[in-house]
Amino acid sequence: MTEKLHPGMPIHQRIALIAEALAVVLNRGPLMEIGGTGNGDGQFVWVRGPGEKDMDTGIHVDEIARELEVLL
């Protein structure tokens, strides 16, 4: 990731850049990791509940990126 966010950047590029950064910082296994569903619908943050063996909650990385872009 060499490109940085800047005000003149189109919104879709800003979101893509944020999503790329999120995929790095949110990959915190074993309780939280980044991965797909196998259906080609993008990357999700998978969170494991306490004492769970399987990941039980998935949040789409692009959804988080869109929310962060609004805040930036």
Buried (B, 14 or more C-beta within 10 A) or exposed (E): EEEEEEEEBEEEEBBBBBBBBBBEEBBEEEEBBBBEEEEEEEBBBBBBEEEEEEBEEBEBBBBBBBEBBEEE
